Amino acid sequence: MDPFLGLLVLILGLGLGLLWSSDAWTRSTKLLATALVVLDPLAFVLFGVSGRMGPIEVLVLLAAGVALPVAAAIRLIRTARPTRTP
C-alpha cells in the first residue's frame, strides 16, 4: 500500500464531509460532486494499468481524470455564486 493513499482518502473524506454539511448547495449538486470525487481516483487506477490498453483508451482516461474534477469545481463554483439581479 502506498503511504499517501490514506492521506488521499482522508482529504477526500474531509472535503465530502464539508460539502455535505454545507447549506450553500442543493442535494443534486452534492450528489454530482460526490460521484465525481469517487470516480476520479478510479480513473487514475485504470490509468495505472494502461500498459494493457491502447493509446485511445489511455487518452480517454487521462481526459476523464482531468475533466471530472474540473467539471465538479466549475459546477460547485457556479452554484455557490449568488446571481445578480439588475
N, C-alpha and C positions, 0 to 999 in steps of 0.2 A: 504494500500500500504506500502511496505517496503521502509524505507528511503534510503536504499542502492541501490534500483532499479534505481533511477535516476542517481546516480553516476556510476553505471554499464553501463547504456545506454550512458552516456557522454563519458566514457572511450572507449567504443566500437566505438562510432561515431568518436572520435578523431583518433583512430587507423585506421579506414577505410578512414578517410579524408587524413591522412598522406600516406596511401598506394596508394590511387588513384591519389595523386598529385606527386608521385614519378615516375621517368623515369627508375628506375632500373628493373622493372618487365614488362612483356608483358600483354596484355589485358586479355588473357586466364588465366594467373596466378592470376591477380587481381580479375577476376570473381570467380575463385575457392576459393580464400581466403575469399571473401565476402560471398559466400554461406556457407562456414564452420563457419564463425563468426556468421552469422544469425541463423544457425541451431543448434549451440551448446547450447545456452540458452533454446531452445525448448526441447532439451533432458533433461535438468535439471528440467524443468517444468513437463514433463512427469514422471520423476523420483520422483517428489514430490507427485504425485497421485499414487504411486506404491503400495499402500495398497490394491488396487483392482486387481493388476496384480500378475502373478505367478513368481516364482524365476527366470525362464529363461528369461522372459521379462525384469525383473529388471537388470539382469546381462548384457543383450544386451544393455540396455540404459546406464548403467554405463560404459561399454566398449566404446560406441559411445561418451559419454560425455568426456572421456579421449582421445580416439583415434582421434577424429576430430581436436581438437586444436594441437595435436602433429603432425598429418599429415600436417596440414596447415603450422606449423612452419618449419618443415623439407623441405617442398616444397619451401617456401619462401627463406630459407637459401641457398638451393642448387641453386636456380635460381639467387640469388643476387651474389653468389660467382663466381668470374671470373674463367674461365677454363684455366688451364696451358697447354701451348703447348711446348713439348720438343724440 
